[in-house]
């Protein structure tokens, strides 16, 4: 916990500082939701095919799905979402003529059956 998935249009690959975004998000979110830094996991998926609206080649997107364990207040989840969005925009860099839609969804992990084991 938390499980973070980021999907982004291939055109953003050279502009989006993914590692710096993940590290910044982990640091800020861990304090916000009172979770250990080592519990954060972020995965990135480059999307080679995305169609937005009328399908212009310059329309691109990045979406962050933040899945956390249940129990946080609505206000905390809203603050987490806004923090993630602010960090995302900061790490996307110069749009370079691309119309970029940046979105964040904060959701609770379904069910209370979350299991974890760390091998060292």
NUKE-19338 format. One record per atom (N, C-alpha, C, O, CB): atom name; residue number from 1; x, y, z. Coordinates in steps of 0.05 Angstrom, whole numbers. Glycine has a CB too. Example, Ala and Ser with C-alpha at 12.3 -4.5 7.8 and 13.67 -1.06 7.14 Angstrom:
2
+------+-------+--------+--------+--------+
: guke : vovex :      u :      v :      w :
+------+-------+--------+--------+--------+
:    N :     1 :    264 :   -114 :    156 :
:   CA :     1 :    246 :    -90 :    156 :
:    C :     1 :    264 :    -66 :    156 :
:    O :     1 :    285 :    -66 :    169 :
:   CB :     1 :    226 :    -89 :    181 :
:    N :     2 :    257 :    -45 :    142 :
:   CA :     2 :    273 :    -21 :    143 :
:    C :     2 :    258 :      1 :    157 :
:    O :     2 :    268 :     23 :    161 :
:   CB :     2 :    282 :    -12 :    114 :
+------+-------+--------+--------+--------+
# end
This chain:
120
+------+-------+--------+--------+--------+
: guke : vovex :      u :      v :      w :
+------+-------+--------+--------+--------+
:    N :     1 :     17 :    -23 :      0 :
:   CA :     1 :      0 :      0 :      0 :
:    C :     1 :     18 :     24 :      0 :
:    O :     1 :     39 :     22 :     12 :
:   CB :     1 :    -19 :      0 :     24 :
:    N :     2 :     12 :     46 :    -11 :
:   CA :     2 :     -6 :     51 :    -33 :
:    C :     2 :      5 :     39 :    -60 :
:    O :     2 :     29 :     36 :    -64 :
:   CB :     2 :    -10 :     80 :    -37 :
:    N :     3 :    -14 :     32 :    -77 :
:   CA :     3 :     -8 :     22 :   -103 :
:    C :     3 :    -15 :     45 :   -123 :
:    O :     3 :    -37 :     54 :   -124 :
:   CB :     3 :    -25 :     -4 :   -110 :
:    N :     4 :      5 :     54 :   -138 :
:   CA :     4 :      2 :     76 :   -156 :
:    C :     4 :      8 :     67 :   -185 :
:    O :     4 :     29 :     56 :   -190 :
:   CB :     4 :     21 :    100 :   -148 :
:    N :     5 :    -11 :     72 :   -202 :
:   CA :     5 :     -7 :     66 :   -230 :
:    C :     5 :     -9 :     91 :   -247 :
:    O :     5 :    -28 :    107 :   -243 :
:   CB :     5 :    -29 :     45 :   -240 :
:    N :     6 :     10 :     95 :   -265 :
:   CA :     6 :     10 :    119 :   -282 :
:    C :     6 :     10 :    110 :   -311 :
:    O :     6 :     28 :     95 :   -319 :
:   CB :     6 :     35 :    137 :   -275 :
:    N :     7 :     -9 :    119 :   -325 :
:   CA :     7 :    -11 :    114 :   -354 :
:    C :     7 :     -6 :    141 :   -368 :
:    O :     7 :    -17 :    162 :   -361 :
:   CB :     7 :    -39 :    102 :   -363 :
:    N :     8 :     11 :    140 :   -389 :
:   CA :     8 :     18 :    165 :   -403 :
:    C :     8 :     21 :    160 :   -433 :
:    O :     8 :     30 :    139 :   -441 :
:   CB :     8 :     43 :    178 :   -391 :
:    N :     9 :     13 :    180 :   -449 :
:   CA :     9 :     16 :    179 :   -478 :
:    C :     9 :     46 :    177 :   -485 :
:    O :     9 :     63 :    190 :   -472 :
:   CB :     9 :      3 :    203 :   -491 :
:    N :    10 :     52 :    161 :   -505 :
:   CA :    10 :     80 :    157 :   -514 :
:    C :    10 :     94 :    184 :   -521 :
:    O :    10 :    118 :    186 :   -517 :
:   CB :    10 :     81 :    139 :   -538 :
:    N :    11 :     79 :    203 :   -531 :
:   CA :    11 :     91 :    229 :   -538 :
:    C :    11 :    103 :    243 :   -514 :
:    O :    11 :    119 :    262 :   -518 :
:   CB :    11 :     70 :    246 :   -552 :
:    N :    12 :     95 :    236 :   -490 :
:   CA :    12 :    105 :    249 :   -466 :
:    C :    12 :    131 :    236 :   -455 :
:    O :    12 :    143 :    246 :   -436 :
:   CB :    12 :     84 :    249 :   -445 :
:    N :    13 :    139 :    214 :   -467 :
:   CA :    13 :    162 :    198 :   -456 :
:    C :    13 :    186 :    215 :   -451 :
:    O :    13 :    199 :    212 :   -430 :
:   CB :    13 :    168 :    175 :   -475 :
:    N :    14 :    194 :    232 :   -468 :
:   CA :    14 :    218 :    249 :   -465 :
:    C :    14 :    214 :    273 :   -448 :
:    O :    14 :    234 :    286 :   -440 :
:   CB :    14 :    228 :    257 :   -492 :
:    N :    15 :    190 :    280 :   -442 :
:   CA :    15 :    184 :    305 :   -427 :
:    C :    15 :    177 :    299 :   -398 :
:    O :    15 :    182 :    316 :   -381 :
:   CB :    15 :    161 :    320 :   -440 :
:    N :    16 :    166 :    276 :   -392 :
:   CA :    16 :    155 :    270 :   -366 :
:    C :    16 :    177 :    257 :   -349 :
:    O :    16 :    186 :    234 :   -355 :
:   CB :    16 :    130 :    251 :   -369 :
:    N :    17 :    185 :    270 :   -328 :
:   CA :    17 :    206 :    260 :   -310 :
:    C :    17 :    192 :    241 :   -290 :
:    O :    17 :    185 :    249 :   -268 :
:   CB :    17 :    221 :    283 :   -295 :
:    N :    18 :    189 :    216 :   -298 :
:   CA :    18 :    173 :    197 :   -283 :
:    C :    18 :    185 :    190 :   -256 :
:    O :    18 :    171 :    190 :   -236 :
:   CB :    18 :    170 :    171 :   -300 :
:    N :    19 :    211 :    185 :   -256 :
:   CA :    19 :    224 :    177 :   -230 :
:    C :    19 :    222 :    200 :   -210 :
:    O :    19 :    215 :    195 :   -187 :
:   CB :    19 :    253 :    170 :   -235 :
:    N :    20 :    228 :    225 :   -219 :
:   CA :    20 :    226 :    247 :   -200 :
:    C :    20 :    197 :    251 :   -190 :
:    O :    20 :    193 :    258 :   -167 :
:   CB :    20 :    236 :    273 :   -214 :
:    N :    21 :    178 :    247 :   -208 :
:   CA :    21 :    150 :    249 :   -200 :
:    C :    21 :    143 :    229 :   -178 :
:    O :    21 :    132 :    236 :   -158 :
:   CB :    21 :    131 :    245 :   -224 :
:    N :    22 :    151 :    204 :   -183 :
:   CA :    22 :    145 :    182 :   -164 :
:    C :    22 :    158 :    188 :   -137 :
:    O :    22 :    145 :    185 :   -116 :
:   CB :    22 :    154 :    155 :   -174 :
:    N :    23 :    183 :    196 :   -137 :
:   CA :    23 :    197 :    201 :   -112 :
:    C :    23 :    184 :    225 :    -96 :
:    O :    23 :    182 :    223 :    -72 :
:   CB :    23 :    226 :    207 :   -117 :
:    N :    24 :    177 :    246 :   -111 :
:   CA :    24 :    164 :    269 :    -98 :
:    C :    24 :    137 :    261 :    -87 :
:    O :    24 :    129 :    269 :    -65 :
:   CB :    24 :    161 :    292 :   -118 :
:    N :    25 :    122 :    245 :   -102 :
:   CA :    25 :     95 :    237 :    -93 :
:    C :    25 :     97 :    219 :    -69 :
:    O :    25 :     82 :    222 :    -50 :
:   CB :    25 :     80 :    222 :   -116 :
:    N :    26 :    115 :    200 :    -69 :
:   CA :    26 :    119 :    182 :    -46 :
:    C :    26 :    125 :    198 :    -21 :
:    O :    26 :    113 :    193 :      0 :
:   CB :    26 :    142 :    162 :    -52 :
:    N :    27 :    143 :    218 :    -23 :
:   CA :    27 :    151 :    234 :      0 :
:    C :    27 :    128 :    250 :     11 :
:    O :    27 :    123 :    250 :     35 :
:   CB :    27 :    174 :    252 :     -7 :
:    N :    28 :    114 :    264 :     -6 :
:   CA :    28 :     92 :    281 :      3 :
:    C :    28 :     68 :    265 :     13 :
:    O :    28 :     55 :    272 :     33 :
:   CB :    28 :     83 :    300 :    -19 :
:    N :    29 :     61 :    244 :     -2 :
:   CA :    29 :     38 :    228 :      5 :
:    C :    29 :     42 :    212 :     31 :
:    O :    29 :     23 :    208 :     46 :
:   CB :    29 :     30 :    210 :    -18 :
:    N :    30 :     66 :    203 :     36 :
:   CA :    30 :     71 :    187 :     60 :
:    C :    30 :     64 :    203 :     85 :
:    O :    30 :     52 :    192 :    103 :
:   CB :    30 :    100 :    177 :     61 :
:    N :    31 :     71 :    228 :     86 :
:   CA :    31 :     65 :    245 :    109 :
:    C :    31 :     35 :    251 :    109 :
:    O :    31 :     23 :    251 :    131 :
:   CB :    31 :     81 :    271 :    108 :
:    N :    32 :     23 :    255 :     86 :
:   CA :    32 :     -5 :    263 :     85 :
:    C :    32 :    -24 :    241 :     94 :
:    O :    32 :    -43 :    246 :    108 :
:   CB :    32 :    -12 :    271 :     56 :
:    N :    33 :    -17 :    216 :     86 :
:   CA :    33 :    -35 :    194 :     94 :
:    C :    33 :    -24 :    176 :    116 :
:    O :    33 :    -35 :    155 :    122 :
:   CB :    33 :    -42 :    177 :     69 :
:    N :    34 :     -2 :    185 :    128 :
:   CA :    34 :     11 :    171 :    150 :
:    C :    34 :     17 :    142 :    143 :
:    O :    34 :      8 :    123 :    156 :
:   CB :    34 :     -8 :    171 :    175 :
:    N :    35 :     33 :    139 :    121 :
:   CA :    35 :     41 :    113 :    112 :
:    C :    35 :     72 :    113 :    109 :
:    O :    35 :     83 :    134 :    103 :
:   CB :    35 :     27 :    105 :     85 :
:    N :    36 :     85 :     91 :    113 :
:   CA :    36 :    114 :     90 :    111 :
:    C :    36 :    123 :     93 :     82 :
:    O :    36 :    110 :     83 :     63 :
:   CB :    36 :    125 :     64 :    122 :
:    N :    37 :    144 :    108 :     78 :
:   CA :    37 :    155 :    113 :     51 :
:    C :    37 :    160 :     87 :     36 :
:    O :    37 :    155 :     86 :     12 :
:   CB :    37 :    180 :    130 :     53 :
:    N :    38 :    170 :     67 :     50 :
:   CA :    38 :    177 :     42 :     37 :
:    C :    38 :    153 :     26 :     27 :
:    O :    38 :    156 :      6 :     13 :
:   CB :    38 :    193 :     25 :     55 :
:    N :    39 :    129 :     34 :     35 :
:   CA :    39 :    105 :     20 :     26 :
:    C :    39 :     95 :     29 :     -1 :
:    O :    39 :     78 :     16 :    -13 :
:   CB :    39 :     83 :     25 :     47 :
:    N :    40 :    105 :     51 :    -11 :
:   CA :    40 :     95 :     62 :    -37 :
:    C :    40 :    107 :     47 :    -60 :
:    O :    40 :    131 :     41 :    -61 :
:   CB :    40 :    102 :     92 :    -39 :
:    N :    41 :     90 :     41 :    -80 :
:   CA :    41 :     98 :     27 :   -104 :
:    C :    41 :     85 :     42 :   -128 :
:    O :    41 :     61 :     45 :   -129 :
:   CB :    41 :     90 :     -3 :   -104 :
:    N :    42 :    101 :     50 :   -147 :
:   CA :    42 :     91 :     64 :   -171 :
:    C :    42 :    100 :     49 :   -196 :
:    O :    42 :    123 :     42 :   -199 :
:   CB :    42 :    100 :     93 :   -171 :
:    N :    43 :     80 :     44 :   -213 :
:   CA :    43 :     85 :     31 :   -239 :
:    C :    43 :     77 :     51 :   -261 :
:    O :    43 :     57 :     65 :   -259 :
:   CB :    43 :     69 :      4 :   -241 :
:    N :    44 :     93 :     51 :   -282 :
:   CA :    44 :     88 :     69 :   -305 :
:    C :    44 :     82 :     52 :   -330 :
:    O :    44 :     96 :     32 :   -336 :
:   CB :    44 :    112 :     88 :   -311 :
:    N :    45 :     61 :     60 :   -344 :
:   CA :    45 :     54 :     47 :   -369 :
:    C :    45 :     52 :     67 :   -392 :
:    O :    45 :     36 :     86 :   -391 :
:   CB :    45 :     27 :     32 :   -366 :
:    N :    46 :     70 :     64 :   -411 :
:   CA :    46 :     69 :     81 :   -435 :
:    C :    46 :     47 :     71 :   -454 :
:    O :    46 :     46 :     47 :   -460 :
:   CB :    46 :     97 :     81 :   -450 :
:    N :    47 :     31 :     89 :   -463 :
:   CA :    47 :      9 :     82 :   -481 :
:    C :    47 :     16 :     91 :   -509 :
:    O :    47 :     18 :    115 :   -514 :
:   CB :    47 :    -18 :     96 :   -471 :
:    N :    48 :     19 :     72 :   -526 :
:   CA :    48 :     27 :     78 :   -554 :
:    C :    48 :      3 :     88 :   -570 :
:    O :    48 :      6 :    101 :   -591 :
:   CB :    48 :     39 :     54 :   -567 :
:    N :    49 :    -21 :     81 :   -561 :
:   CA :    49 :    -45 :     89 :   -576 :
:    C :    49 :    -65 :    102 :   -557 :
:    O :    49 :    -75 :     88 :   -539 :
:   CB :    49 :    -57 :     66 :   -591 :
:    N :    50 :    -70 :    127 :   -561 :
:   CA :    50 :    -90 :    142 :   -545 :
:    C :    50 :   -106 :    159 :   -565 :
:    O :    50 :    -95 :    173 :   -582 :
:   CB :    50 :    -77 :    159 :   -522 :
:    N :    51 :   -132 :    159 :   -562 :
:   CA :    51 :   -149 :    177 :   -578 :
:    C :    51 :   -165 :    194 :   -558 :
:    O :    51 :   -180 :    184 :   -541 :
:   CB :    51 :   -168 :    161 :   -597 :
:    N :    52 :   -162 :    220 :   -561 :
:   CA :    52 :   -176 :    239 :   -544 :
:    C :    52 :   -193 :    257 :   -562 :
:    O :    52 :   -183 :    267 :   -582 :
:   CB :    52 :   -156 :    257 :   -527 :
:    N :    53 :   -218 :    261 :   -555 :
:   CA :    53 :   -236 :    278 :   -570 :
:    C :    53 :   -237 :    271 :   -600 :
:    O :    53 :   -244 :    248 :   -607 :
:   CB :    53 :   -227 :    307 :   -567 :
:    N :    54 :   -231 :    290 :   -617 :
:   CA :    54 :   -232 :    287 :   -646 :
:    C :    54 :   -208 :    272 :   -656 :
:    O :    54 :   -206 :    267 :   -680 :
:   CB :    54 :   -234 :    314 :   -659 :
:    N :    55 :   -189 :    265 :   -639 :
:   CA :    55 :   -166 :    248 :   -648 :
:    C :    55 :   -142 :    263 :   -658 :
:    O :    55 :   -126 :    251 :   -672 :
:   CB :    55 :   -175 :    231 :   -669 :
:    N :    56 :   -138 :    288 :   -650 :
:   CA :    56 :   -115 :    303 :   -659 :
:    C :    56 :    -89 :    290 :   -647 :
:    O :    56 :    -89 :    282 :   -624 :
:   CB :    56 :   -116 :    333 :   -650 :
:    N :    57 :    -68 :    288 :   -664 :
:   CA :    57 :    -43 :    276 :   -655 :
:    C :    57 :    -30 :    291 :   -632 :
:    O :    57 :    -13 :    280 :   -618 :
:   CB :    57 :    -24 :    274 :   -679 :
:    N :    58 :    -37 :    316 :   -629 :
:   CA :    58 :    -25 :    333 :   -608 :
:    C :    58 :    -40 :    331 :   -582 :
:    O :    58 :    -32 :    344 :   -562 :
:   CB :    58 :    -23 :    362 :   -617 :
:    N :    59 :    -62 :    316 :   -581 :
:   CA :    59 :    -77 :    313 :   -556 :
:    C :    59 :    -67 :    288 :   -542 :
:    O :    59 :    -68 :    266 :   -552 :
:   CB :    59 :   -108 :    310 :   -562 :
:    N :    60 :    -55 :    292 :   -518 :
:   CA :    60 :    -43 :    270 :   -503 :
:    C :    60 :    -54 :    270 :   -474 :
:    O :    60 :    -68 :    289 :   -466 :
:   CB :    60 :    -12 :    273 :   -503 :
:    N :    61 :    -47 :    249 :   -459 :
:   CA :    61 :    -58 :    247 :   -432 :
:    C :    61 :    -38 :    233 :   -414 :
:    O :    61 :    -21 :    218 :   -422 :
:   CB :    61 :    -84 :    233 :   -432 :
:    N :    62 :    -42 :    238 :   -388 :
:   CA :    62 :    -29 :    223 :   -367 :
:    C :    62 :    -49 :    220 :   -345 :
:    O :    62 :    -62 :    240 :   -337 :
:   CB :    62 :     -2 :    237 :   -357 :
:    N :    63 :    -52 :    196 :   -334 :
:   CA :    63 :    -72 :    190 :   -313 :
:    C :    63 :    -58 :    175 :   -291 :
:    O :    63 :    -44 :    156 :   -295 :
:   CB :    63 :    -96 :    174 :   -324 :
:    N :    64 :    -63 :    185 :   -266 :
:   CA :    64 :    -51 :    172 :   -242 :
:    C :    64 :    -74 :    160 :   -226 :
:    O :    64 :    -94 :    173 :   -219 :
:   CB :    64 :    -36 :    193 :   -224 :
:    N :    65 :    -71 :    134 :   -220 :
:   CA :    65 :    -91 :    120 :   -204 :
:    C :    65 :    -77 :    114 :   -177 :
:    O :    65 :    -57 :     99 :   -176 :
:   CB :    65 :   -101 :     93 :   -218 :
:    N :    66 :    -86 :    126 :   -156 :
:   CA :    66 :    -75 :    123 :   -129 :
:    C :    66 :    -94 :    105 :   -112 :
:    O :    66 :   -116 :    114 :   -105 :
:   CB :    66 :    -71 :    150 :   -115 :
:    N :    67 :    -86 :     81 :   -107 :
:   CA :    67 :   -102 :     62 :    -91 :
:    C :    67 :    -90 :     60 :    -63 :
:    O :    67 :    -67 :     53 :    -60 :
:   CB :    67 :   -103 :     34 :   -105 :
:    N :    68 :   -107 :     67 :    -43 :
:   CA :    68 :    -98 :     67 :    -16 :
:    C :    68 :   -116 :     49 :      1 :
:    O :    68 :   -139 :     44 :     -7 :
:   CB :    68 :    -97 :     96 :     -4 :
:    N :    69 :   -106 :     41 :     24 :
:   CA :    69 :   -123 :     26 :     43 :
:    C :    69 :   -146 :     43 :     53 :
:    O :    69 :   -142 :     68 :     56 :
:   CB :    69 :   -106 :     14 :     66 :
:    N :    70 :   -169 :     31 :     59 :
:   CA :    70 :   -191 :     47 :     69 :
:    C :    70 :   -186 :     60 :     96 :
:    O :    70 :   -167 :     52 :    111 :
:   CB :    70 :   -216 :     29 :     72 :
:    N :    71 :   -202 :     80 :    103 :
:   CA :    71 :   -200 :     92 :    129 :
:    C :    71 :   -192 :    122 :    129 :
:    O :    71 :   -193 :    134 :    150 :
:   CB :    71 :   -181 :     78 :    145 :
:    N :    72 :   -185 :    133 :    106 :
:   CA :    72 :   -177 :    161 :    105 :
:    C :    72 :   -203 :    178 :    101 :
:    O :    72 :   -222 :    169 :     88 :
:   CB :    72 :   -157 :    167 :     83 :
:    N :    73 :   -202 :    202 :    112 :
:   CA :    73 :   -225 :    220 :    109 :
:    C :    73 :   -228 :    230 :     80 :
:    O :    73 :   -208 :    229 :     65 :
:   CB :    73 :   -223 :    244 :    128 :
:    N :    74 :   -251 :    239 :     73 :
:   CA :    74 :   -255 :    251 :     46 :
:    C :    74 :   -236 :    274 :     42 :
:    O :    74 :   -226 :    277 :     20 :
:   CB :    74 :   -285 :    260 :     43 :
:    N :    75 :   -232 :    291 :     62 :
:   CA :    75 :   -214 :    314 :     59 :
:    C :    75 :   -186 :    305 :     54 :
:    O :    75 :   -172 :    317 :     37 :
:   CB :    75 :   -215 :    331 :     85 :
:    N :    76 :   -177 :    284 :     68 :
:   CA :    76 :   -150 :    274 :     63 :
:    C :    76 :   -147 :    263 :     35 :
:    O :    76 :   -126 :    268 :     22 :
:   CB :    76 :   -143 :    251 :     84 :
:    N :    77 :   -167 :    248 :     25 :
:   CA :    77 :   -165 :    238 :     -2 :
:    C :    77 :   -166 :    260 :    -22 :
:    O :    77 :   -152 :    259 :    -43 :
:   CB :    77 :   -189 :    219 :     -7 :
:    N :    78 :   -181 :    281 :    -17 :
:   CA :    78 :   -182 :    304 :    -36 :
:    C :    78 :   -154 :    318 :    -36 :
:    O :    78 :   -144 :    326 :    -57 :
:   CB :    78 :   -204 :    324 :    -28 :
:    N :    79 :   -143 :    322 :    -13 :
:   CA :    79 :   -116 :    335 :    -11 :
:    C :    79 :    -95 :    317 :    -25 :
:    O :    79 :    -78 :    328 :    -39 :
:   CB :    79 :   -108 :    340 :     19 :
:    N :    80 :    -97 :    291 :    -21 :
:   CA :    80 :    -78 :    273 :    -35 :
:    C :    80 :    -81 :    275 :    -65 :
:    O :    80 :    -61 :    277 :    -79 :
:   CB :    80 :    -84 :    244 :    -26 :
:    N :    81 :   -105 :    276 :    -75 :
:   CA :    81 :   -110 :    279 :   -104 :
:    C :    81 :    -99 :    305 :   -115 :
:    O :    81 :    -86 :    305 :   -136 :
:   CB :    81 :   -139 :    277 :   -110 :
:    N :    82 :   -104 :    327 :   -101 :
:   CA :    82 :    -94 :    353 :   -110 :
:    C :    82 :    -64 :    354 :   -109 :
:    O :    82 :    -51 :    365 :   -127 :
:   CB :    82 :   -106 :    375 :    -94 :
:    N :    83 :    -52 :    343 :    -88 :
:   CA :    83 :    -23 :    342 :    -85 :
:    C :    83 :    -11 :    326 :   -108 :
:    O :    83 :      9 :    335 :   -120 :
:   CB :    83 :    -14 :    329 :    -58 :
:    N :    84 :    -22 :    303 :   -114 :
:   CA :    84 :    -12 :    287 :   -137 :
:    C :    84 :    -15 :    302 :   -163 :
:    O :    84 :      3 :    301 :   -179 :
:   CB :    84 :    -28 :    260 :   -138 :
:    N :    85 :    -37 :    316 :   -167 :
:   CA :    85 :    -41 :    331 :   -192 :
:    C :    85 :    -21 :    353 :   -195 :
:    O :    85 :     -9 :    358 :   -216 :
:   CB :    85 :    -69 :    342 :   -194 :
:    N :    86 :    -16 :    368 :   -173 :
:   CA :    86 :      3 :    390 :   -173 :
:    C :    86 :     31 :    379 :   -180 :
:    O :    86 :     46 :    391 :   -196 :
:   CB :    86 :      3 :    405 :   -146 :
:    N :    87 :     39 :    357 :   -167 :
:   CA :    87 :     65 :    346 :   -173 :
:    C :    87 :     67 :    335 :   -201 :
:    O :    87 :     88 :    338 :   -214 :
:   CB :    87 :     71 :    323 :   -153 :
:    N :    88 :     46 :    323 :   -211 :
:   CA :    88 :     45 :    313 :   -238 :
:    C :    88 :     50 :    336 :   -258 :
:    O :    88 :     67 :    333 :   -276 :
:   CB :    88 :     18 :    299 :   -244 :
:    N :    89 :     36 :    357 :   -256 :
:   CA :    89 :     38 :    380 :   -274 :
:    C :    89 :     67 :    391 :   -273 :
:    O :    89 :     79 :    398 :   -293 :
:   CB :    89 :     18 :    402 :   -267 :
:    N :    90 :     78 :    393 :   -249 :
:   CA :    90 :    105 :    403 :   -245 :
:    C :    90 :    126 :    385 :   -259 :
:    O :    90 :    146 :    395 :   -270 :
:   CB :    90 :    112 :    405 :   -215 :
:    N :    91 :    121 :    359 :   -260 :
:   CA :    91 :    141 :    340 :   -272 :
:    C :    91 :    135 :    333 :   -301 :
:    O :    91 :    150 :    318 :   -313 :
:   CB :    91 :    141 :    315 :   -256 :
:    N :    92 :    115 :    345 :   -313 :
:   CA :    92 :    109 :    340 :   -341 :
:    C :    92 :    127 :    356 :   -359 :
:    O :    92 :    131 :    349 :   -383 :
:   CB :    92 :     80 :    346 :   -347 :
:    N :    93 :    138 :    378 :   -350 :
:   CA :    93 :    155 :    394 :   -366 :
:    C :    93 :    140 :    411 :   -387 :
:    O :    93 :    116 :    413 :   -386 :
:   CB :    93 :    176 :    377 :   -380 :
:    N :    94 :    156 :    422 :   -405 :
:   CA :    94 :    145 :    439 :   -426 :
:    C :    94 :    127 :    423 :   -444 :
:    O :    94 :    135 :    402 :   -454 :
:   CB :    94 :    168 :    452 :   -442 :
:    N :    95 :    102 :    432 :   -449 :
:   CA :    95 :     83 :    417 :   -465 :
:    C :    95 :     92 :    415 :   -494 :
:    O :    95 :     83 :    396 :   -508 :
:   CB :    95 :     56 :    430 :   -464 :
:    N :    96 :    109 :    432 :   -504 :
:   CA :    96 :    120 :    430 :   -531 :
:    C :    96 :     99 :    427 :   -553 :
:    O :    96 :    103 :    412 :   -572 :
:   CB :    96 :    139 :    407 :   -532 :
:    N :    97 :     77 :    442 :   -550 :
:   CA :    97 :     56 :    441 :   -570 :
:    C :    97 :     36 :    419 :   -566 :
:    O :    97 :     17 :    416 :   -582 :
:   CB :    97 :     68 :    437 :   -597 :
:    N :    98 :     39 :    403 :   -546 :
:   CA :    98 :     20 :    382 :   -540 :
:    C :    98 :     -2 :    392 :   -521 :
:    O :    98 :      5 :    405 :   -501 :
:   CB :    98 :     34 :    357 :   -528 :
:    N :    99 :    -26 :    386 :   -526 :
:   CA :    99 :    -48 :    392 :   -508 :
:    C :    99 :    -51 :    368 :   -489 :
:    O :    99 :    -61 :    347 :   -497 :
:   CB :    99 :    -76 :    398 :   -524 :
:    N :   100 :    -42 :    371 :   -465 :
:   CA :   100 :    -39 :    349 :   -446 :
:    C :   100 :    -61 :    350 :   -425 :
:    O :   100 :    -63 :    369 :   -410 :
:   CB :   100 :    -12 :    350 :   -433 :
:    N :   101 :    -76 :    328 :   -423 :
:   CA :   101 :    -96 :    325 :   -402 :
:    C :   101 :    -84 :    309 :   -380 :
:    O :   101 :    -76 :    286 :   -384 :
:   CB :   101 :   -123 :    312 :   -413 :
:    N :   102 :    -82 :    321 :   -356 :
:   CA :   102 :    -71 :    307 :   -333 :
:    C :   102 :    -93 :    302 :   -313 :
:    O :   102 :   -107 :    321 :   -305 :
:   CB :   102 :    -48 :    324 :   -320 :
:    N :   103 :    -97 :    277 :   -305 :
:   CA :   103 :   -118 :    270 :   -286 :
:    C :   103 :   -108 :    252 :   -264 :
:    O :   103 :    -88 :    237 :   -268 :
:   CB :   103 :   -141 :    257 :   -301 :
:    N :   104 :   -121 :    253 :   -241 :
:   CA :   104 :   -114 :    236 :   -218 :
:    C :   104 :   -140 :    225 :   -206 :
:    O :   104 :   -160 :    239 :   -203 :
:   CB :   104 :    -98 :    253 :   -197 :
:    N :   105 :   -139 :    200 :   -199 :
:   CA :   105 :   -161 :    187 :   -185 :
:    C :   105 :   -150 :    174 :   -160 :
:    O :   105 :   -131 :    159 :   -160 :
:   CB :   105 :   -176 :    165 :   -203 :
:    N :   106 :   -163 :    181 :   -137 :
:   CA :   106 :   -156 :    169 :   -111 :
:    C :   106 :   -178 :    150 :   -104 :
:    O :   106 :   -202 :    158 :   -103 :
:   CB :   106 :   -151 :    191 :    -89 :
:    N :   107 :   -171 :    125 :    -99 :
:   CA :   107 :   -192 :    105 :    -92 :
:    C :   107 :   -181 :     87 :    -70 :
:    O :   107 :   -157 :     85 :    -65 :
:   CB :   107 :   -200 :     89 :   -116 :
:    N :   108 :   -200 :     74 :    -56 :
:   CA :   108 :   -192 :     56 :    -35 :
:    C :   108 :   -189 :     28 :    -47 :
:    O :   108 :   -204 :     20 :    -65 :
:   CB :   108 :   -213 :     55 :    -13 :
:    N :   109 :   -169 :     14 :    -38 :
:   CA :   109 :   -165 :    -14 :    -46 :
:    C :   109 :   -190 :    -30 :    -36 :
:    O :   109 :   -198 :    -27 :    -13 :
:   CB :   109 :   -139 :    -26 :    -34 :
:    N :   110 :   -201 :    -45 :    -54 :
:   CA :   110 :   -225 :    -59 :    -48 :
:    C :   110 :   -220 :    -82 :    -29 :
:    O :   110 :   -200 :    -97 :    -31 :
:   CB :   110 :   -239 :    -70 :    -73 :
:    N :   111 :   -238 :    -85 :    -10 :
:   CA :   111 :   -235 :   -107 :      9 :
:    C :   111 :   -213 :   -103 :     30 :
:    O :   111 :   -196 :    -86 :     26 :
:   CB :   111 :   -230 :   -133 :     -5 :
:    N :   112 :   -214 :   -117 :     51 :
:   CA :   112 :   -194 :   -114 :     72 :
:    C :   112 :   -173 :   -135 :     71 :
:    O :   112 :   -157 :   -138 :     89 :
:   CB :   112 :   -208 :   -114 :    100 :
:    N :   113 :   -172 :   -150 :     49 :
:   CA :   113 :   -154 :   -173 :     46 :
:    C :   113 :   -129 :   -165 :     31 :
:    O :   113 :   -124 :   -176 :      9 :
:   CB :   113 :   -167 :   -196 :     33 :
:    N :   114 :   -113 :   -147 :     41 :
:   CA :   114 :    -89 :   -138 :     28 :
:    C :   114 :    -66 :   -153 :     42 :
:    O :   114 :    -64 :   -152 :     67 :
:   CB :   114 :    -85 :   -107 :     29 :
:    N :   115 :    -49 :   -166 :     27 :
:   CA :   115 :    -27 :   -182 :     39 :
:    C :   115 :     -1 :   -172 :     28 :
:    O :   115 :      1 :   -164 :      4 :
:   CB :   115 :    -31 :   -212 :     33 :
:    N :   116 :     20 :   -173 :     44 :
:   CA :   116 :     46 :   -163 :     36 :
:    C :   116 :     68 :   -179 :     51 :
:    O :   116 :     65 :   -185 :     74 :
:   CB :   116 :     50 :   -133 :     40 :
:    N :   117 :     89 :   -185 :     36 :
:   CA :   117 :    113 :   -197 :     48 :
:    C :   117 :    137 :   -186 :     34 :
:    O :   117 :    138 :   -185 :     10 :
:   CB :   117 :    112 :   -229 :     46 :
:    N :   118 :    157 :   -176 :     49 :
:   CA :   118 :    181 :   -165 :     37 :
:    C :   118 :    204 :   -185 :     41 :
:    O :   118 :    210 :   -192 :     64 :
:   CB :   118 :    188 :   -138 :     50 :
:    N :   119 :    216 :   -193 :     19 :
:   CA :   119 :    240 :   -210 :     21 :
:    C :   119 :    264 :   -193 :     20 :
:    O :   119 :    267 :   -175 :      3 :
:   CB :   119 :    240 :   -231 :     -3 :
:    N :   120 :    283 :   -198 :     38 :
:   CA :   120 :    307 :   -182 :     38 :
:    C :   120 :    332 :   -200 :     34 :
:    O :   120 :    354 :   -190 :     34 :
:   CB :   120 :    310 :   -167 :     65 :
+------+-------+--------+--------+--------+
# end
